[in-house]
Amino acid sequence: MSFDSVHGYGFVSRPSGEDAFMHANDILCDRHLITPGVPVQFEETESERGPRAVNVRPLAQVPPAGADDRHPAGAGPAPASAGRRVTSAELLQEFTDVIISCAPSVTAAQISRLRERLLGVARGHGWVLD
């Protein structure tokens, strides 16, 4: 995968070996998450100029066995806040920001359901203070 952030376009590799054009407007999350070497998933369409990748988003990566999922290997020193428990209000705000940045067309009802489920997971792991 290659992406020129100045011009707002790039190309992703397809299983057939032929690259598909990708425009910044077809990325479903923060463009800065799509960098060379990051595996992505996308839907293919045909354009006048050939194959085009749309609805581009990074693949969820599974950390290697034994890795600390709060601080991925190779990410440099852990930040001072790594592993810090937060209030449910702080966590819900972060969830909302991430959801909206990756899926701007999501509805308020969908955001509410996602926040509720994610907060339940966080509470189950003891990641929140309240």
DSSP file with accessible surface (Angstrom, degrees, kcal/mol):
  #  RESIDUE AA STRUCTURE BP1 BP2  ACC     N-H-->O    O-->H-N    N-H-->O    O-->H-N    TCO  KAPPA ALPHA  PHI   PSI    X-CA   Y-CA   Z-CA
    1    1 A M              0   0   47      0, 0.0    36,-0.4     0, 0.0     2,-0.3   0.000 360.0 360.0 360.0 136.7    0.0    0.0    0.0
    2    2 A S  E     -A   11   0A  59      9,-2.8     9,-1.9    34,-0.1     2,-0.3  -0.977 360.0-177.0-131.9 147.8    1.2    3.5   -0.8
    3    3 A F  E     -A   10   0A  31     -2,-0.3     2,-0.8     7,-0.3     7,-0.3  -0.963  18.1-153.7-149.1 128.0   -0.4    6.8    0.0
    4    4 A D  E  >> -A    9   0A  59      5,-3.4     4,-2.1    -2,-0.3     5,-1.3  -0.877   9.9-171.2-101.2 101.7    0.6   10.4   -0.8
    5    5 A S  T  45S+     0   0   71     -2,-0.8    -1,-0.2     1,-0.2     5,-0.1   0.768  82.6  59.0 -68.9 -23.5   -0.9   12.5    1.9
    6    6 A V  T  45S+     0   0  122      1,-0.2    -1,-0.2    -3,-0.1    -2,-0.0   0.937 118.2  29.2 -68.2 -45.7    0.1   15.7    0.1
    7    7 A H  T  45S-     0   0  120      2,-0.2    -2,-0.2    -3,-0.1    -1,-0.2   0.631 106.8-126.3 -90.9 -15.7   -2.0   14.8   -3.0
    8    8 A G  T  <5S+     0   0    6     -4,-2.1    16,-3.0     1,-0.2     2,-0.3   0.783  71.6  88.5  79.5  28.1   -4.5   12.7   -1.1
    9    9 A Y  E   < +AB   4  23A  89     -5,-1.3    -5,-3.4    14,-0.2     2,-0.3  -0.965  38.4 153.7-149.1 167.2   -4.3    9.5   -3.1
   10   10 A G  E     -AB   3  22A   3     12,-2.7    12,-2.8    -2,-0.3     2,-0.4  -0.907  34.2 -97.9-167.8-163.3   -2.5    6.2   -3.2
   11   11 A F  E     -AB   2  21A  79     -9,-1.9    -9,-2.8    -2,-0.3     2,-0.4  -0.989  19.1-156.0-139.6 142.8   -2.7    2.6   -4.3
   12   12 A V  E     - B   0  20A   2      8,-2.3     8,-2.7    -2,-0.4     2,-0.3  -0.923  26.4-113.9-117.8 146.6   -3.5   -0.7   -2.5
   13   13 A S  E     - B   0  19A  77     -2,-0.4     6,-0.2     6,-0.2     5,-0.1  -0.581  28.1-153.5 -78.6 139.4   -2.4   -4.1   -3.6
   14   14 A R    >   -     0   0   38      4,-0.8     3,-2.3    -2,-0.3    -1,-0.0  -0.763  29.5-109.8-108.1 157.5   -5.1   -6.5   -4.6
   15   15 A P  T 3  S+     0   0  133      0, 0.0    -1,-0.1     0, 0.0     4,-0.1   0.836 118.5  61.7 -55.6 -29.0   -4.9  -10.3   -4.4
   16   16 A S  T 3  S-     0   0   83      2,-0.2     3,-0.1     1,-0.1    -3,-0.0   0.638 116.2-115.5 -72.5 -13.3   -4.7  -10.4   -8.2
   17   17 A G  S <  S+     0   0   59     -3,-2.3     2,-0.3     1,-0.4    -1,-0.1   0.105  81.7 115.6  99.7 -22.7   -1.4   -8.4   -8.1
   18   18 A E        -     0   0  109     -5,-0.1    -4,-0.8     1,-0.1    -1,-0.4  -0.638  66.7-123.0 -81.3 136.6   -2.9   -5.4   -9.8
   19   19 A D  E     -B   13   0A  82     -2,-0.3     2,-0.4    -6,-0.2    -6,-0.2  -0.476  17.1-141.8 -78.0 152.4   -3.0   -2.2   -7.7
   20   20 A A  E     -B   12   0A   0     -8,-2.7    -8,-2.3    -2,-0.1    32,-0.3  -0.937  20.7-115.1-114.0 137.4   -6.3   -0.4   -7.0
   21   21 A F  E     -Bc  11  52A  62     30,-2.2    32,-3.6    -2,-0.4     2,-0.4  -0.410  31.1-166.4 -66.5 143.1   -6.5    3.4   -6.9
   22   22 A M  E     -Bc  10  53A   0    -12,-2.8   -12,-2.7    30,-0.2     2,-0.3  -0.994   4.6-159.2-136.5 127.7   -7.4    4.9   -3.5
   23   23 A H  E >   -B    9   0A  56     30,-0.5     3,-2.4    -2,-0.4   -14,-0.2  -0.801  30.4-117.1-103.8 150.9   -8.5    8.5   -2.8
   24   24 A A  G >  S+     0   0    8    -16,-3.0     3,-1.6    -2,-0.3   -15,-0.1   0.828 114.4  62.0 -54.7 -33.7   -8.4   10.1    0.7
   25   25 A N  G 3  S+     0   0  137    -17,-0.3    -1,-0.3     1,-0.3    30,-0.1   0.647  96.7  60.4 -68.8 -13.4  -12.2   10.5    0.6
   26   26 A D  G <  S+     0   0   28     -3,-2.4    30,-2.9    27,-0.1     2,-0.5   0.376  80.4 101.2 -94.4   3.6  -12.5    6.7    0.5
   27   27 A I  B <   -e   56   0B  16     -3,-1.6    30,-0.2    28,-0.2     4,-0.1  -0.786  59.4-157.8 -91.3 127.4  -10.7    6.2    3.8
   28   28 A L  S    S+     0   0   59     28,-3.0     2,-0.2    -2,-0.5    29,-0.1   0.429  71.1  33.3 -87.7  -1.4  -13.2    5.5    6.6
   29   29 A C  S    S-     0   0   11     27,-0.4    73,-0.2    74,-0.1     5,-0.1  -0.740 113.2 -39.4-136.1-171.3  -10.9    6.5    9.5
   30   30 A D    >   -     0   0   75     -2,-0.2     3,-2.3     1,-0.2     4,-0.4  -0.337  52.1-136.5 -55.6 123.2   -8.2    9.0   10.2
   31   31 A R  G >  S+     0   0   96      1,-0.3     3,-1.4     2,-0.2    -1,-0.2   0.784 100.9  68.2 -54.6 -28.4   -6.0    9.2    7.1
   32   32 A H  G 3  S+     0   0  142      1,-0.3    -1,-0.3     3,-0.0    -2,-0.1   0.662  89.5  63.2 -70.5 -14.2   -2.9    9.1    9.3
   33   33 A L  G <  S+     0   0   88     -3,-2.3     2,-0.9     1,-0.1    -1,-0.3   0.660  89.3  76.9 -80.1 -16.7   -3.7    5.5   10.3
   34   34 A I    <   +     0   0    4     -3,-1.4    -1,-0.1    -4,-0.4     6,-0.0  -0.825  64.6 147.5 -98.7  99.5   -3.2    4.5    6.7
   35   35 A T    >   -     0   0   62     -2,-0.9     3,-2.4     4,-0.1   -33,-0.0  -0.892  57.4 -71.7-128.9 159.9    0.5    4.4    6.1
   36   36 A P  T 3  S+     0   0   90      0, 0.0   -34,-0.1     0, 0.0    -1,-0.0  -0.233 120.4  22.0 -53.2 133.9    2.7    2.2    3.9
   37   37 A G  T 3  S+     0   0   69    -36,-0.4   -35,-0.1     1,-0.3    -3,-0.0   0.217  89.2 122.5  93.5 -15.5    3.0   -1.3    5.3
   38   38 A V    <   -     0   0   34     -3,-2.4    -1,-0.3   -37,-0.1     2,-0.1  -0.702  65.9-124.9 -80.4 121.4   -0.3   -1.1    7.3
   39   39 A P        -     0   0   55      0, 0.0    20,-2.3     0, 0.0     2,-0.3  -0.471  35.3-173.0 -67.9 137.2   -2.6   -3.9    6.1
   40   40 A V  E     -D   58   0A  23     18,-0.3     2,-0.3    -2,-0.1    16,-0.1  -0.872  19.9-143.6-126.6 159.6   -6.0   -2.6    5.0
   41   41 A Q  E     +D   57   0A  80     16,-2.9    16,-2.1    -2,-0.3     2,-0.3  -0.920  30.4 158.6-118.4 152.4   -9.3   -4.0    4.0
   42   42 A F  E     -     0   0A  44     -2,-0.3     2,-0.4    14,-0.2    13,-0.2  -0.977  38.2-110.7-161.6 166.8  -11.4   -2.4    1.3
   43   43 A E  E     -D   54   0A 101     11,-2.9    11,-3.0    -2,-0.3     2,-0.4  -0.844  34.0-131.2-105.6 147.7  -14.2   -2.9   -1.2
   44   44 A E  E     +D   53   0A  92     -2,-0.4     2,-0.3     9,-0.2     9,-0.2  -0.817  27.2 169.9-103.5 140.3  -13.4   -2.8   -4.9
   45   45 A T  E     -D   52   0A  64      7,-2.4     7,-2.9    -2,-0.4     2,-0.5  -0.909  32.2-117.0-133.7 166.2  -15.2   -0.9   -7.6
   46   46 A E  E     -D   51   0A 134     -2,-0.3     2,-0.2     5,-0.2    -2,-0.0  -0.901  31.7-176.6-104.9 132.9  -14.4   -0.2  -11.2
   47   47 A S  E >   -D   50   0A  44      3,-2.6     3,-1.5    -2,-0.5     5,-0.0  -0.665  46.4 -91.9-115.3 178.0  -13.8    3.3  -12.4
   48   48 A E  T 3  S+     0   0  201      1,-0.3    -1,-0.0    -2,-0.2    -2,-0.0   0.808 128.9  44.5 -59.4 -27.3  -13.1    4.8  -15.8
   49   49 A R  T 3  S-     0   0  238      1,-0.3    -1,-0.3   -28,-0.0    -3,-0.0   0.354 124.3 -89.3-101.2   2.2   -9.4    4.3  -15.1
   50   50 A G  E <  S+ D   0  47A  15     -3,-1.5    -3,-2.6   -30,-0.0    -1,-0.3  -0.817  78.9   3.1 125.0-163.3   -9.5    0.8  -13.6
   51   51 A P  E     - D   0  46A  12      0, 0.0   -30,-2.2     0, 0.0     2,-0.4  -0.290  58.8-166.1 -65.3 143.0  -10.0   -0.7  -10.2
   52   52 A R  E     -cD  21  45A  68     -7,-2.9    -7,-2.4   -32,-0.3     2,-0.5  -0.995  14.7-138.5-132.4 136.6  -10.6    1.6   -7.2
   53   53 A A  E     +cD  22  44A   0    -32,-3.6   -30,-0.5    -2,-0.4     2,-0.3  -0.820  28.4 175.9 -92.9 128.5  -10.5    0.8   -3.5
   54   54 A V  E     + D   0  43A  22    -11,-3.0   -11,-2.9    -2,-0.5   -27,-0.1  -0.866  57.5  30.3-127.9 164.0  -13.3    2.3   -1.5
   55   55 A N  E    S-     0   0A  54     -2,-0.3     2,-0.3   -13,-0.2   -28,-0.2   0.926  80.8-174.9  52.8  49.0  -14.3    2.1    2.2
   56   56 A V  E     +e   27   0A   0    -30,-2.9   -28,-3.0    -3,-0.2   -27,-0.4  -0.568  12.3 157.0 -80.2 133.4  -10.6    1.6    3.1
   57   57 A R  E     - D   0  41A  72    -16,-2.1   -16,-2.9    -2,-0.3     2,-0.0  -0.987  44.1 -95.2-152.7 152.1   -9.8    0.9    6.7
   58   58 A P  E     - D   0  40A  43      0, 0.0   -18,-0.3     0, 0.0     2,-0.2  -0.374  41.4-114.8 -68.9 147.1   -7.0   -0.7    8.6
   59   59 A L        -     0   0   68    -20,-2.3     2,-0.3     1,-0.1     0, 0.0  -0.576  32.7-106.4 -74.5 144.8   -7.3   -4.4    9.5
   60   60 A A        -     0   0  101     -2,-0.2     2,-0.4     1,-0.0    -1,-0.1  -0.582  39.5-143.9 -69.3 129.9   -7.5   -5.2   13.2
   61   61 A Q        -     0   0  136     -2,-0.3    -1,-0.0    -3,-0.0     0, 0.0  -0.839   2.5-138.3-102.5 138.2   -4.1   -6.6   14.1
   62   62 A V        -     0   0  136     -2,-0.4     3,-0.1     1,-0.0    -2,-0.0  -0.808  26.4-125.6 -91.4 123.2   -3.7   -9.4   16.6
   63   63 A P        -     0   0   66      0, 0.0     3,-0.1     0, 0.0     6,-0.1  -0.353  33.4 -95.4 -67.4 150.7   -0.7   -8.8   18.9
   64   64 A P    >   -     0   0   91      0, 0.0     3,-2.3     0, 0.0     9,-0.1  -0.262  56.9 -76.8 -62.2 155.1    1.9  -11.6   19.1
   65   65 A A  T 3  S+     0   0  110      1,-0.3     3,-0.1    -3,-0.1    -3,-0.0  -0.247 120.7  17.6 -53.4 134.5    1.6  -14.0   22.0
   66   66 A G  T 3  S+     0   0   89      1,-0.3    -1,-0.3    -3,-0.1     2,-0.1   0.392  92.6 137.0  84.8  -4.7    2.8  -12.5   25.2
   67   67 A A    <   -     0   0   37     -3,-2.3     2,-0.8     1,-0.1    -1,-0.3  -0.475  61.6-118.3 -76.9 148.5    2.6   -8.9   23.9
   68   68 A D    >   -     0   0   71      3,-0.4     3,-1.7     1,-0.1    -1,-0.1  -0.768  21.9-158.6 -84.1 108.7    1.2   -6.2   26.1
   69   69 A D  T 3  S+     0   0  112     -2,-0.8    -1,-0.1     1,-0.3    -2,-0.0   0.627  88.4  63.3 -70.4  -9.8   -1.8   -5.0   24.1
   70   70 A R  T 3  S+     0   0  148      1,-0.3    -1,-0.3    12,-0.0    13,-0.1   0.679 118.1  25.1 -81.7 -17.9   -1.8   -1.7   25.9
   71   71 A H  S <  S-     0   0   38     -3,-1.7    -3,-0.4     7,-0.1    -1,-0.3  -0.756  88.7-140.8-147.4  94.3    1.6   -0.9   24.4
   72   72 A P    >   -     0   0   79      0, 0.0     3,-1.6     0, 0.0    -3,-0.1  -0.190  30.9 -94.8 -59.8 149.1    2.4   -2.7   21.1
   73   73 A A  T 3  S+     0   0   85      1,-0.3    -6,-0.0     2,-0.1    -4,-0.0  -0.292 110.9  23.8 -59.4 141.4    5.9   -4.0   20.5
   74   74 A G  T 3  S+     0   0   86     -3,-0.1    -1,-0.3     2,-0.1     0, 0.0   0.519  87.3 113.5  81.6   3.7    8.1   -1.6   18.6
   75   75 A A  S <  S-     0   0   59     -3,-1.6    -2,-0.1     1,-0.3    -1,-0.1   0.381  79.3-119.0 -90.2   7.6    6.0    1.4   19.6
   76   76 A G        -     0   0   45     -4,-0.1    -1,-0.3    -5,-0.1    -2,-0.1  -0.360  64.6  -9.5  84.7-170.1    8.9    2.9   21.7
   77   77 A P  S    S-     0   0  127      0, 0.0     3,-0.1     0, 0.0     0, 0.0  -0.273  81.9-101.8 -63.0 146.2    8.8    3.6   25.4
   78   78 A A        -     0   0   57      1,-0.1    -7,-0.1    -7,-0.1    -2,-0.0  -0.427  41.2-111.2 -66.3 137.5    5.4    3.2   27.1
   79   79 A P    >   -     0   0   71      0, 0.0     3,-2.1     0, 0.0    -1,-0.1  -0.314  26.8-109.3 -66.5 158.5    3.7    6.5   27.7
   80   80 A A  T 3  S+     0   0  117      1,-0.3    -2,-0.1    -3,-0.1     0, 0.0   0.811 119.9  54.2 -58.6 -27.9    3.4    7.6   31.3
   81   81 A S  T >  S+     0   0   65      2,-0.1     3,-2.5     3,-0.1    -1,-0.3   0.483  76.2 129.1 -87.1  -1.1   -0.4    7.0   31.1
   82   82 A A  T <  S+     0   0   44     -3,-2.1     3,-0.1     1,-0.3   -11,-0.1  -0.324  83.4   7.5 -58.3 128.1    0.0    3.4   29.8
   83   83 A G  T 3  S+     0   0   43      1,-0.3    -1,-0.3   -13,-0.1     2,-0.2   0.462  93.1 147.4  80.3   0.5   -2.2    1.2   32.0
   84   84 A R    <   -     0   0  137     -3,-2.5    -1,-0.3     1,-0.1     2,-0.2  -0.499  46.3-130.0 -71.6 130.7   -3.8    4.2   33.8
   85   85 A R        -     0   0  123     -2,-0.2     2,-0.3    -3,-0.1    43,-0.2  -0.595  27.7-165.9 -79.1 145.0   -7.4    3.6   34.8
   86   86 A V  B     -f  128   0C  13     41,-1.5    43,-2.3    -2,-0.2    44,-0.4  -0.805  25.8 -91.1-125.7 168.5   -9.8    6.4   33.8
   87   87 A T     >  -     0   0   46     -2,-0.3     4,-2.4    41,-0.2     5,-0.2  -0.405  37.2-114.6 -74.6 158.8  -13.4    7.4   34.6
   88   88 A S  H  > S+     0   0   15      1,-0.2     4,-2.9     2,-0.2     5,-0.2   0.883 117.7  56.7 -63.0 -33.5  -16.2    6.0   32.6
   89   89 A A  H  > S+     0   0   68      2,-0.2     4,-1.9     1,-0.2    -1,-0.2   0.922 108.1  46.7 -63.6 -42.9  -16.9    9.5   31.4
   90   90 A E  H  > S+     0   0   81      2,-0.2     4,-2.1     1,-0.2    -2,-0.2   0.929 114.5  47.3 -63.3 -44.2  -13.4    9.9   30.1
   91   91 A L  H  X S+     0   0   23     -4,-2.4     4,-2.8     1,-0.2    -2,-0.2   0.920 110.0  52.1 -66.0 -41.5  -13.5    6.5   28.4
   92   92 A L  H  X S+     0   0   28     -4,-2.9     4,-2.5     2,-0.2    -1,-0.2   0.891 108.5  51.6 -63.0 -37.0  -16.9    7.2   26.8
   93   93 A Q  H  X S+     0   0  108     -4,-1.9     4,-2.4    -5,-0.2    -1,-0.2   0.934 111.1  47.5 -65.3 -42.5  -15.6   10.5   25.4
   94   94 A E  H  X S+     0   0  106     -4,-2.1     4,-2.4     2,-0.2    -2,-0.2   0.920 111.4  51.0 -63.7 -43.6  -12.6    8.7   23.8
   95   95 A F  H  X S+     0   0   40     -4,-2.8     4,-2.8     1,-0.2     5,-0.2   0.938 110.7  49.0 -57.3 -47.4  -14.8    6.0   22.4
   96   96 A T  H  X S+     0   0   19     -4,-2.5     4,-2.6     1,-0.2     5,-0.3   0.932 110.3  50.2 -60.5 -45.8  -17.1    8.6   20.9
   97   97 A D  H  X S+     0   0   90     -4,-2.4     4,-2.2     1,-0.2    -1,-0.2   0.920 113.9  45.1 -59.5 -44.1  -14.2   10.5   19.3
   98   98 A V  H  X S+     0   0   87     -4,-2.4     4,-2.1     2,-0.2     5,-0.2   0.934 112.9  50.2 -67.0 -44.9  -12.8    7.3   17.8
   99   99 A I  H  X S+     0   0   21     -4,-2.8     4,-2.3    -5,-0.2    -2,-0.2   0.947 113.6  45.1 -59.7 -47.8  -16.1    6.0   16.5
  100  100 A I  H  < S+     0   0   80     -4,-2.6    -1,-0.2    -5,-0.2    -2,-0.2   0.898 112.4  50.9 -67.5 -37.6  -17.0    9.3   14.8
  101  101 A S  H  < S+     0   0   60     -4,-2.2    -1,-0.2    -5,-0.3    -2,-0.2   0.862 118.7  37.5 -69.8 -31.3  -13.5    9.7   13.3
  102  102 A C  H  < S+     0   0   42     -4,-2.1    -2,-0.2     1,-0.2    -1,-0.2   0.734 133.4  22.5 -90.3 -24.1  -13.6    6.2   11.8
  103  103 A A    ><  +     0   0   40     -4,-2.3     3,-2.1    -5,-0.2    -1,-0.2  -0.576  64.3 173.0-142.8  73.9  -17.3    6.1   10.8
  104  104 A P  T 3  S+     0   0   98      0, 0.0    -1,-0.1     0, 0.0    -4,-0.1   0.719  78.1  59.7 -61.6 -17.8  -18.7    9.6   10.4
  105  105 A S  T 3  S+     0   0  112      2,-0.0    -5,-0.1    -5,-0.0    -2,-0.0   0.467  76.1 122.1 -90.5   2.8  -22.0    8.3    9.1
  106  106 A V    <   -     0   0   29     -3,-2.1     2,-0.1    -7,-0.2    -3,-0.0  -0.311  62.4-121.9 -65.1 144.5  -22.8    6.3   12.2
  107  107 A T     >  -     0   0   71      1,-0.1     4,-2.5     4,-0.0     5,-0.2  -0.447  17.4-112.3 -86.1 163.7  -26.0    7.3   13.9
  108  108 A A  H  > S+     0   0   81      1,-0.2     4,-2.6     2,-0.2     5,-0.2   0.890 119.2  53.4 -60.8 -38.9  -26.5    8.5   17.5
  109  109 A A  H  > S+     0   0   54      2,-0.2     4,-2.2     1,-0.2    -1,-0.2   0.906 109.4  48.1 -64.4 -40.3  -28.3    5.3   18.3
  110  110 A Q  H  > S+     0   0   79      2,-0.2     4,-2.7     1,-0.2    -2,-0.2   0.919 111.0  50.6 -66.2 -42.1  -25.4    3.2   17.0
  111  111 A I  H  X S+     0   0   25     -4,-2.5     4,-2.9     1,-0.2     5,-0.2   0.929 109.5  51.7 -59.8 -44.6  -22.9    5.3   18.9
  112  112 A S  H  X S+     0   0   69     -4,-2.6     4,-2.2     1,-0.2    -2,-0.2   0.927 111.4  45.9 -59.6 -45.2  -25.0    4.8   22.1
  113  113 A R  H  X S+     0   0  147     -4,-2.2     4,-2.3     2,-0.2     5,-0.2   0.916 113.8  49.0 -65.2 -42.9  -25.1    1.0   21.7
  114  114 A L  H  X S+     0   0   79     -4,-2.7     4,-2.9     1,-0.2     5,-0.3   0.935 111.4  49.3 -61.7 -45.5  -21.4    0.8   20.9
  115  115 A R  H  X S+     0   0   73     -4,-2.9     4,-2.6    -5,-0.2     5,-0.2   0.920 110.8  50.6 -60.4 -43.2  -20.5    3.0   23.9
  116  116 A E  H  X S+     0   0  140     -4,-2.2     4,-1.9    -5,-0.2    -1,-0.2   0.935 114.3  43.1 -61.7 -46.8  -22.6    0.8   26.2
  117  117 A R  H  X S+     0   0  188     -4,-2.3     4,-1.9     2,-0.2    -2,-0.2   0.917 115.1  48.8 -66.3 -44.8  -21.1   -2.4   25.0
  118  118 A L  H  X S+     0   0   67     -4,-2.9     4,-2.6    -5,-0.2    -2,-0.2   0.904 110.0  51.5 -64.4 -39.2  -17.5   -1.1   25.1
  119  119 A L  H  X S+     0   0   15     -4,-2.6     4,-2.8    -5,-0.3     5,-0.2   0.907 107.2  54.4 -64.6 -37.7  -17.9    0.3   28.6
  120  120 A G  H  X S+     0   0   43     -4,-1.9     4,-2.2    -5,-0.2    -1,-0.2   0.913 109.6  47.0 -60.5 -42.2  -19.2   -3.1   29.7
  121  121 A V  H  X S+     0   0   76     -4,-1.9     4,-1.5     2,-0.2    -2,-0.2   0.938 112.0  50.4 -63.3 -46.6  -16.1   -4.7   28.4
  122  122 A A  H  <>S+     0   0    0     -4,-2.6     5,-2.8     1,-0.2     4,-0.5   0.915 111.2  48.2 -60.1 -42.2  -13.9   -2.1   30.0
  123  123 A R  H ><5S+     0   0  128     -4,-2.8     3,-1.2     1,-0.2    -1,-0.2   0.910 107.4  56.0 -64.7 -40.8  -15.6   -2.5   33.3
  124  124 A G  H 3<5S+     0   0   69     -4,-2.2    -1,-0.2     1,-0.3    -2,-0.2   0.811 111.2  44.3 -61.0 -29.5  -15.2   -6.3   33.1
  125  125 A H  T 3<5S-     0   0  119     -4,-1.5    -1,-0.3    -3,-0.3    -2,-0.2   0.449 114.7-116.0 -92.5  -3.5  -11.5   -5.8   32.7
  126  126 A G  T < 5S+     0   0   37     -3,-1.2    -3,-0.2    -4,-0.5    -2,-0.1   0.790  72.0 136.2  74.7  28.3  -11.2   -3.3   35.5
  127  127 A W      < +     0   0  116     -5,-2.8   -41,-1.5    -6,-0.2     2,-0.3   0.549  55.2  64.4 -86.3  -9.3  -10.1   -0.5   33.1
  128  128 A V  B    S-f   86   0C   7     -6,-0.4   -41,-0.2   -43,-0.2   -43,-0.1  -0.864  71.8-139.6-117.6 153.9  -12.4    2.2   34.6
  129  129 A L              0   0   98    -43,-2.3   -42,-0.2    -2,-0.3    -1,-0.1   0.762 360.0 360.0 -80.0 -29.7  -12.4    3.7   38.1
  130  130 A D              0   0  100    -44,-0.4    -2,-0.1     0, 0.0   -44,-0.1  -0.612 360.0 360.0-117.8 360.0  -16.2    3.8   38.6
